[in-house]
Amino acid sequence: MDNARRLTEKPLLVRLDAAHDAVETRAELSAHENTAFIVKWNPRRANRAYWADKVSNEGRLRHVRPGKQVGLLSVSIPQDQEGRLEPYRLVVRVTIRTADAKAQRLLDPVIALEGWWTNVDLPEEDVIALYENRGVSEQFDSEIKTDLDLERLPSGKFSVNALVLTLGAMVDNVLRIIGEEGLLGDDAPVRHPAKRRRIRTVIQELIVLAARVIRTGRRIKLQFGRHCPGYAAFGRLFVKFCLA
């Protein structure tokens, strides 16, 4: 949290997966001002039938399609925290299926149980949507690991790995700027419409381009093929960033 506060003084939202489902985590996050959290609940051996009945009786049950119901419920659960009981809000979503997507009846209902610990004062749907949006950030993390090949750090020393990650973050930001400026315009190589391009796509389309280096008149030139698909976007980026 201290490192996050070095970046901004604005309110923070911390979203953690079920691996961090511990009362100590919630207590630590609650101790910080202007910090909201949504932590995925790990049901472990929770009684799914009990929660299905509780949501049906006390929550809101919605019929999604024949044979499928989705219920939402918020409960306050006191938990022991250093000898005292502290209440924490738990948002629970129960999915009850009595038939599959093809309307085939099931012998026994299939109950799926999910939950999120939070101190956010919002409706259940908004809390769940905020947590599920973390998938976008995980996509960026995945690209750093795979496209930039930084999944395994090279050293056993923390300072060396910190330097590698810092340089990797700089390269990631530069490639994203290149992708946004060069691969989303009308002169970009033909691809499906998108709001952004993966790092791998940026490298393939604008970095790894076949060109001939020509040295003449004390100048260095790059000669591209006549039908190079990325030439127009490359030239536009070169004029914008290198000749500015």
Buried (B, 14 or more C-beta within 10 A) or exposed (E): EEEEBEEEEEEBBBBBEBEBBEBEBBBBBBEBEEBBBBBBBBBEEEEBEEBBEBBBEEBBBEEEEEBBBBBBBBBEEEBEBEEEEBEBBBBBBBBBBBBEEEEEEEEEBBBEBBBBBBBBEBEBEEBBEBBEEBEEEEEEEEBBEEBBEBEEBEEEEEEEBEEBEEEBEEBBEEBBEBBBBBBBEEBBBEEEEEEBBBBEBBBBBBEEBEEEEEEEEEEEEEEBEEEBBBBBBBBBBEEEEEEE
